[in-house]
Amino acid sequence: MHQIAAINIRNETVKPLGDTVLTDEETELIADWMRERKTVLEEREIDDILRTIDHLNLTAQWAQSKASDADLERVTDQLLLSMHDLRTILSRKKIERATNKP
């Protein structure tokens, strides 16, 4: 196995390495791989978000039952700001979805 191209999934560019000229078959295989890879990355992103929800639930439980005053002082402002930003964005997006329905 040797590397024949550099691939950037984000902007979907394929750059052959050196003097390599990609065949139609190689180009098609790369395109197939890129589609599959994007699907995997999208699934991982959703999985990360679902884990974040679990972490938020665990954080609420921790704050309620285990956190000391010093612990809460250390994290409260950052948590409140990030949750405010998230709530603002999610609320706006939900309204946009509701108003854009046919």
Protein Blocks (a to p, Z undefined) as FASTA:
>chain_A
ZZfbdcdfklopacdehjbccdfklmmmmmmmmmmmmmmmmmmmmmmmmmmmmmmmmmmm
mmmmmpcfklmmmmmmmmmmmmmmmmmmmmmmmmmmmmmpZZ
